[in-house]
Amino acid sequence: MAFRHGVYKSEVPTSLIAPAQGESGLPVIVGTAPVFMTDKSNVNQPKLCYTYAEAVRYFGYSSDWENYTLCEFIYSQFALFAQAPCVLINVFDPAKHCETLTDQTFLAVNGKVNLGVNIISAETESGQAEINYDDDGYAFVPCTAANMTFTKIVKAKPSMVTSAEVIGGVSGTTGKYTGLELVNQVFPKFGLVPGLIGAPKFSENSGVAAIMRAKGDNINGLFTCCSVVDIPSGEGGAKIYSETTEWKNQHNYVAERQIVCWPKIRLDDKTFHMSTQLIGLMNKTDHEHSDIPYKSPSNEMLQMDSCVNEAGEEIGLDLSQANYLNSQGIVTAVNFIGGWRAWGNRTGTYPANSDPKDCWIAVRRMFDFIGNQWILTFWQNVDQPMTPRLIRTIVNTFNLYLNSLAAREMLLGGRVKFLESENFKTDLLNGILKFHIYMTPPIPVEVIEGILEFDVGYLDVLYNALR
């Protein structure tokens, strides 16, 4: 070492690392959209959307929510709940899910020919016609004549989209991801961890729901999150509340990371799958609580005026019936005190599994959230030398983070320990460190009971008044 004389400085790595922050409930929604109105190539391409306009620019918009399920979510998420961002994945392919009509003649009205909905393209003898769309997805072509004849019209048939296409997979020849398999592309593409997985309408299919659950259990081999699914309320589903338990159990909607909803809900003339609005409500509740998912969405306001079944018939649920649904691990809606509210704190695993980390929605989401934060925070320390300083840095950093959550009562308490009993020398020789994270998220107060008693001692007031 060279001879030194004077004042010098050096630096060491910071012993505390700022915890990484992510979107606690980032929705990843798979469904169908009229992309032929905007970009026909936007098929199986995850898009991160922060505004209503941005979502419509990517996917188009139609009021036909039965066929274009992403439009239902776009309207609910941005117009009703004003929550962002979300990742949307369209599986409707205009080049595949379509039919061709020939020799069609339309009358012109007010200088235009109205072609109706689901029009992808139209040709006349002179070539391709220029199609415009109104806000509800109706197609029209400017026309100065009395009528117009089209030699070929290509019409979208979104009903051709199958559950298998929503499930998706990975092509063995091209390696291209499709459908729900694209959940694994969200973090590499956008640097955001999925927080909720949804598929309005399609999640009523048990095969789709099973894959949603599997993706939530293992995202990129690292992260976890919940999926929000619906029990169908029409033929083959549960038309009345008492049929939900049998359907739920028969179709295996019983996982700890499944949030199960029933029935559909309506606002004015618009009908929503409850999963759609519940995701928006969970995002809103998270954002009102510092983007930490420790608060249950139950007893928070939905944007609705009635519960309905698949046929649009109103379903009247009283509190005892709603509580029965809750007792079976199903989230519903009640109009009891303070307007229409989500009602239910339990995941699909209840009542078969009563482990608090699995059966409470808020607790399950906190375990996933904090586990994901652990990965995001300490990924930078992978492949660093195994030293006491590194171990202390990890322990101190996350203890500080857990203490900050406890100070805000988002946890009742939490701590990290590096235990000799869990770190065998054979593991250390293989470069493996294990840290034990203890934590207790607050459990929702599901019952507040007042015990009333007639206290005869207060009858003494009568004697005392006469003295």
C-alpha positions as a printed Julia matrix, in Angstrom:
467×3 Matrix{Float64}:
   0.0     0.0     0.0
   1.33    3.45   -0.92
   2.42    5.78    1.89
  -0.34    8.29    2.74
  -0.33   11.52    4.68
  -3.46   13.68    4.99
  -7.25   13.22    4.99
  -8.85   10.66    2.65
 -12.26    9.15    1.98
 -13.73    5.84    0.81
 -17.17    4.33    0.34
 -18.91    1.12    1.39
 -22.22   -0.25    0.11
 -25.27    1.17    1.83
 -26.36   -1.12    4.67
 -30.05   -0.39    4.03
 -31.66   -0.71    0.6
 -34.8     1.2    -0.35
 -37.58   -1.38   -0.85
 -38.86   -1.53   -4.42
 -42.45   -0.4    -4.86
 -44.87   -2.0    -7.34
 -48.53   -1.74   -8.2
 -50.16   -3.86   -5.52
 -53.23   -4.79   -7.54
 -52.19   -4.37  -11.17
 -55.04   -6.03  -13.12
 -54.11   -8.28  -16.03
 -57.3    -8.93  -17.99
 -57.69  -11.41  -20.85
 -60.68  -11.14  -23.15
 -62.01   -9.94  -26.47
 -62.1    -6.49  -28.08
 -63.08   -5.03  -31.5
 -59.49   -4.38  -32.55
 -60.56   -4.21  -36.22
 -61.72   -0.68  -35.4
 -58.15    0.36  -34.61
 -55.28   -2.09  -35.11
 -56.15   -5.52  -36.5
 -52.72   -6.85  -35.48
 -53.35   -6.2   -31.78
 -53.99   -9.86  -30.99
 -52.3   -11.58  -28.04
 -50.29   -8.43  -27.41
 -50.29   -7.2   -23.77
 -50.93   -3.46  -23.61
 -50.34   -1.29  -20.56
 -53.13    1.31  -20.31
 -53.34    4.33  -18.05
 -56.4     6.06  -19.54
 -59.75    5.28  -21.14
 -58.6     6.94  -24.38
 -55.42    4.89  -24.47
 -57.34    1.64  -24.01
 -59.82    2.54  -26.77
 -56.96    3.54  -29.07
 -55.43    0.07  -28.68
 -58.6    -2.02  -28.65
 -61.53   -0.04  -30.04
 -64.81    0.08  -28.18
 -68.23   -1.53  -28.52
 -71.26   -1.52  -26.26
 -71.7    -5.22  -27.09
 -70.07   -6.44  -23.89
 -71.37   -9.96  -24.31
 -69.03  -10.38  -27.27
 -66.33   -7.84  -26.39
 -65.49   -8.46  -22.76
 -62.51   -6.1   -22.55
 -64.87   -3.21  -23.3
 -66.86   -4.06  -20.17
 -63.67   -3.88  -18.12
 -62.43   -0.69  -19.83
 -65.7     1.09  -19.02
 -65.8    -0.16  -15.41
 -62.13    0.47  -14.64
 -61.76    3.91  -16.16
 -65.27    5.41  -16.26
 -66.72    4.05  -12.99
 -63.72    3.51  -10.71
 -61.11    5.78  -12.36
 -58.28    3.36  -11.64
 -55.03    2.9   -13.54
 -52.97    1.24  -14.81
 -54.1    -2.12  -16.14
 -52.74   -4.61  -18.67
 -55.22   -5.78  -21.3
 -54.79   -8.79  -23.58
 -57.11   -9.36  -26.55
 -57.49  -12.87  -27.99
 -60.06  -12.03  -30.68
 -58.4   -12.3   -34.09
 -60.22  -10.46  -36.92
 -58.39  -12.59  -39.49
 -59.63  -15.81  -37.9
 -62.89  -15.15  -36.07
 -64.94  -13.84  -38.98
 -67.35  -14.66  -41.81
 -67.63  -13.32  -45.38
 -70.82  -11.98  -46.96
 -71.15  -11.25  -50.7
 -73.32   -9.01  -52.85
 -74.89   -6.91  -50.14
 -76.83   -3.72  -50.99
 -77.57   -0.99  -48.43
 -79.69    2.16  -48.69
 -77.97    5.46  -47.98
 -79.41    7.68  -45.24
 -78.23   11.24  -44.69
 -75.2    10.79  -46.92
 -73.97    7.52  -45.47
 -74.56    3.77  -45.58
 -74.97    2.12  -42.19
 -73.49   -1.38  -42.2
 -74.24   -2.33  -38.6
 -71.86   -3.78  -36.02
 -68.92   -6.17  -36.28
 -67.86   -4.97  -39.72
 -64.17   -5.59  -40.33
 -63.95   -4.58  -43.99
 -66.12   -3.96  -47.05
 -65.36   -3.94  -50.78
 -67.2    -2.55  -53.76
 -66.46   -3.15  -57.42
 -64.15   -0.15  -57.31
 -62.13   -1.43  -54.36
 -61.89   -1.29  -50.58
 -64.39    1.01  -48.88
 -63.34    3.42  -46.15
 -65.15    2.4   -42.98
 -65.82    4.7   -40.06
 -67.14    3.68  -36.64
 -69.3     5.54  -34.15
 -68.83    5.41  -30.38
 -70.9     2.22  -30.06
 -69.04    0.31  -32.76
 -71.5     0.76  -35.63
 -69.83    0.96  -39.05
 -70.77    3.42  -41.77
 -69.46    4.44  -45.2
 -69.97    7.92  -46.74
 -72.26    7.71  -49.79
 -73.71   10.36  -52.11
 -75.88    7.9   -54.1
 -79.21    6.39  -53.11
 -77.6     3.09  -52.2
 -74.35    1.16  -52.3
 -73.61   -2.45  -53.25
 -70.74   -4.32  -51.66
 -69.22   -7.3   -53.39
 -67.65   -8.51  -50.15
 -68.16   -7.76  -46.49
 -66.01   -9.37  -43.8
 -67.92   -9.53  -40.54
 -66.46  -10.29  -37.12
 -67.77  -13.31  -35.22
 -66.38  -12.91  -31.68
 -68.6   -15.8   -30.58
 -66.07  -18.06  -32.33
 -63.48  -17.32  -29.63
 -63.09  -20.43  -27.51
 -62.08  -20.99  -23.91
 -58.99  -22.77  -25.23
 -57.91  -19.56  -26.95
 -58.36  -17.61  -23.72
 -56.29  -20.23  -21.92
 -53.67  -19.98  -24.67
 -50.21  -21.48  -24.45
 -46.8   -21.35  -26.11
 -46.32  -22.31  -29.74
 -43.84  -25.15  -30.2
 -42.79  -23.78  -33.59
 -42.73  -19.99  -33.1
 -42.38  -19.79  -29.32
 -45.18  -17.2   -29.32
 -47.23  -16.8   -26.14
 -51.02  -16.52  -26.32
 -53.94  -16.05  -23.94
 -53.34  -16.37  -20.21
 -49.8   -17.56  -20.84
 -49.03  -13.9   -21.62
 -49.34  -13.13  -17.89
 -45.71  -14.26  -17.73
 -44.77  -11.51  -20.2
 -46.13   -8.63  -18.12
 -43.18   -8.17  -15.76
 -40.45   -8.6   -18.42
 -42.29   -6.21  -20.73
 -43.45   -3.49  -18.31
 -41.5    -4.03  -15.1
 -44.78   -4.35  -13.15
 -45.89   -7.39  -11.18
 -49.42   -8.66  -11.88
 -51.62   -8.1    -8.85
 -54.98   -9.48  -10.01
 -55.91  -11.72  -12.94
 -59.32  -11.42  -14.56
 -61.25  -12.75  -17.55
 -64.85  -11.48  -17.46
 -67.34  -14.02  -18.87
 -64.6   -16.55  -19.66
 -63.78  -17.1   -15.97
 -67.19  -18.78  -15.69
 -65.54  -21.68  -17.51
 -63.84  -24.04  -15.06
 -60.93  -24.71  -17.44
 -60.19  -20.99  -17.77
 -60.54  -20.46  -14.02
 -58.13  -23.33  -13.33
 -55.45  -21.76  -15.55
 -56.05  -18.33  -14.0
 -55.44  -19.94  -10.62
 -52.31  -21.71  -11.85
 -50.88  -18.49  -13.3
 -51.57  -16.66  -10.03
 -49.72  -19.35   -8.11
 -46.59  -19.05  -10.25
 -45.79  -15.98  -12.33
 -42.34  -16.09  -13.92
 -41.48  -18.82  -11.41
 -41.34  -16.11   -8.71
 -44.4   -13.94   -8.13
 -47.92  -14.72   -6.92
 -51.3   -12.99   -7.04
 -55.04  -13.67   -6.83
 -57.48  -14.28   -9.67
 -61.05  -12.97   -9.61
 -63.62  -15.33  -11.13
 -67.39  -15.6   -11.55
 -69.92  -18.34  -10.96
 -72.34  -18.31  -13.93
 -75.91  -17.26  -13.15
 -77.65  -18.84  -16.16
 -78.27  -22.3   -17.55
 -75.76  -24.75  -16.17
 -74.77  -22.3   -13.44
 -76.42  -21.01  -10.27
 -79.68  -19.19  -11.0
 -80.41  -18.77   -7.28
 -78.09  -18.31   -4.32
 -78.67  -21.79   -2.88
 -77.23  -23.41   -6.03
 -73.86  -21.67   -5.78
 -72.2   -24.0    -3.26
 -72.75  -27.16   -5.3
 -71.57  -25.46   -8.49
 -68.5   -23.97   -6.79
 -67.41  -27.3    -5.35
 -68.21  -29.36   -8.43
 -66.2   -27.01  -10.65
 -63.3   -26.68   -8.18
 -63.46  -22.93   -7.51
 -61.9   -23.65   -4.13
 -58.36  -22.23   -4.15
 -56.77  -19.78   -1.73
 -55.84  -17.4    -4.55
 -59.32  -17.46   -6.11
 -61.8   -14.71   -5.28
 -65.18  -16.13   -6.32
 -68.08  -13.83   -7.25
 -71.85  -14.24   -7.79
 -74.15  -13.03   -9.4
 -73.95  -10.4   -12.16
 -74.74   -6.77  -11.33
 -76.41   -3.95  -13.22
 -76.09   -0.18  -13.33
 -78.89    1.51  -15.27
 -78.96   -0.39  -18.59
 -75.46   -1.86  -18.32
 -74.8    -5.35  -16.94
 -71.43   -6.31  -15.47
 -69.8    -9.48  -14.31
 -69.2    -8.91  -10.62
 -65.52   -9.8   -11.04
 -65.13   -6.77  -13.32
 -66.35   -4.27  -10.75
 -64.72   -6.05   -7.82
 -61.3    -5.65   -9.45
 -61.95   -1.92   -9.88
 -63.15   -1.67   -6.29
 -60.07   -3.5    -4.98
 -57.83   -1.13   -6.93
 -59.72    1.87   -5.57
 -59.52    0.55   -2.01
 -55.79   -0.17   -2.4
 -55.08    3.32   -3.72
 -57.01    4.9    -0.84
 -54.75    2.99    1.55
 -51.3     3.89    0.19
 -51.39    1.13   -2.45
 -51.01   -1.54    0.25
 -53.71   -4.26   -0.04
 -54.35   -4.72    3.69
 -57.94   -3.37    3.55
 -60.71   -5.73    2.46
 -62.96   -4.6    -0.4
 -65.98   -5.87    1.53
 -68.49   -3.21    2.64
 -67.07   -0.79    0.08
 -69.35    0.74   -2.56
 -69.91   -0.86   -5.94
 -71.31    1.04   -8.94
 -74.64   -0.74   -9.31
 -78.37   -0.6    -8.69
 -79.36   -4.28   -8.73
 -78.18   -7.88   -8.77
 -79.26   -9.87  -11.83
 -78.89  -13.31  -13.36
 -77.72  -14.17  -16.86
 -81.17  -13.47  -18.29
 -81.19   -9.99  -16.75
 -83.82  -10.9   -14.14
 -83.37   -9.13  -10.81
 -82.12  -11.22   -7.88
 -83.22  -10.1    -4.45
 -80.62  -11.0    -1.81
 -81.3   -10.28    1.84
 -78.52  -10.13    4.42
 -78.96  -13.72    5.59
 -78.7   -15.02    2.04
 -75.62  -12.87    1.34
 -74.06  -14.14    4.58
 -74.71  -17.71    3.45
 -72.76  -16.98    0.25
 -69.93  -15.52    2.36
 -69.91  -18.65    4.5
 -69.18  -20.62    1.33
 -66.27  -18.43    0.21
 -68.31  -16.38   -2.29
 -68.28  -12.59   -2.62
 -71.62  -10.98   -3.46
 -73.35   -7.59   -3.11
 -75.9    -6.24   -0.62
 -77.97   -3.09   -0.3
 -78.42   -2.89    3.45
 -76.92    0.28    4.94
 -75.24    2.91    2.8
 -76.19    1.69   -0.69
 -74.93   -1.23   -2.73
 -71.69   -2.67   -1.4
 -69.43   -5.63   -2.01
 -70.03   -8.23    0.69
 -67.56  -10.95    1.55
 -64.04  -11.32    2.96
 -63.21  -14.94    2.16
 -61.35  -16.55   -0.7
 -62.61  -19.59   -2.57
 -60.73  -21.97   -0.29
 -63.17  -21.27    2.56
 -64.77  -23.08    4.39
 -62.66  -26.17    3.65
 -59.47  -24.29    4.58
 -59.59  -21.85    7.49
 -55.87  -20.98    7.63
 -55.97  -17.16    8.05
 -53.25  -16.56    5.45
 -55.33  -18.45    2.87
 -58.99  -17.84    3.65
 -59.05  -14.03    4.15
 -58.86  -12.01    0.91
 -56.96   -9.12    2.48
 -54.52  -11.36    4.36
 -53.86  -13.54    1.3
 -53.18  -10.45   -0.81
 -50.81   -9.05    1.84
 -48.81  -12.29    1.9
 -48.54  -12.17   -1.9
 -47.71   -8.46   -1.91
 -44.99   -8.65    0.75
 -43.56  -11.8    -0.81
 -43.37  -10.03   -4.18
 -41.75   -7.01   -2.52
 -39.12   -9.31   -0.99
 -38.2   -10.59   -4.46
 -38.16   -7.15   -6.07
 -36.06   -5.65   -3.28
 -33.34   -8.26   -3.01
 -32.99   -9.45   -6.61
 -30.05   -7.04   -6.86
 -28.24   -9.04   -4.16
 -28.29  -12.35   -6.02
 -24.73  -13.52   -6.85
 -23.16  -11.14   -4.33
 -20.54  -12.61   -1.95
 -22.07  -14.41    1.04
 -20.85  -12.27    3.93
 -22.16  -11.21    7.35
 -22.6    -7.67    5.99
 -24.93   -8.93    3.23
 -27.01  -10.93    5.73
 -27.29   -7.95    8.08
 -28.22   -5.67    5.16
 -31.07   -7.96    4.08
 -32.36   -8.43    7.63
 -32.14   -4.74    8.56
 -33.63   -3.52    5.29
 -36.72   -5.67    5.42
 -37.19   -5.24    9.16
 -37.26   -1.5     8.57
 -39.85   -1.99    5.81
 -42.05   -4.25    7.96
 -41.75   -1.84   10.87
 -42.94    1.0     8.62
 -46.03   -1.03    7.7
 -46.64   -1.86   11.35
 -46.31    1.8    12.32
 -49.15    2.6     9.9
 -51.13   -0.41   11.21
 -50.99   -2.12    7.81
 -49.39   -4.98    9.72
 -49.92   -5.77   13.37
 -46.25   -6.69   13.41
 -43.48   -8.22   11.35
 -39.83   -9.21   11.56
 -37.13  -11.04    9.61
 -34.74  -13.56   11.16
 -31.7   -15.37    9.81
 -31.94  -18.6    11.77
 -29.07  -21.03   12.14
 -31.6   -23.88   12.43
 -32.86  -23.13    8.88
 -29.49  -22.49    7.25
 -27.63  -25.77    7.09
 -23.99  -25.72    6.13
 -24.78  -27.91    3.12
 -27.15  -25.16    1.89
 -24.59  -22.44    2.59
 -22.04  -24.4     0.57
 -24.53  -24.38   -2.3
 -25.02  -20.61   -2.09
 -28.43  -20.76   -0.42
 -29.53  -18.28    2.24
 -32.89  -18.62    3.98
 -34.61  -15.85    5.88
 -37.69  -16.38    8.02
 -40.3   -13.62    7.63
 -42.85  -13.41   10.42
 -45.82  -11.14    9.86
 -49.43  -10.63   10.89
 -51.68   -8.61    8.57
 -54.84   -7.32   10.28
 -57.85   -9.6     9.87
 -61.11   -7.89    8.8
 -63.59   -7.34   11.61
 -66.38   -9.52   10.29
 -68.64   -9.39   13.37
 -69.22   -6.6    15.87
 -71.51   -7.81   18.65
 -73.04   -5.77   21.42
 -74.27   -7.66   24.5
 -77.27   -5.94   26.08
 -78.23   -6.57   29.7
 -80.94   -5.15   31.92
 -79.09   -3.84   34.96
 -81.47   -3.76   37.91
 -78.98   -1.66   39.85
 -80.1     1.41   37.95
 -83.54    1.1    39.55
 -81.89    2.8    42.52
 -82.31    6.03   40.57
 -85.98    5.94   41.55
 -85.14    5.83   45.26
 -82.39    8.37   45.02
 -84.7    10.87   43.32
 -86.99   10.84   46.38
 -84.32   11.35   49.02
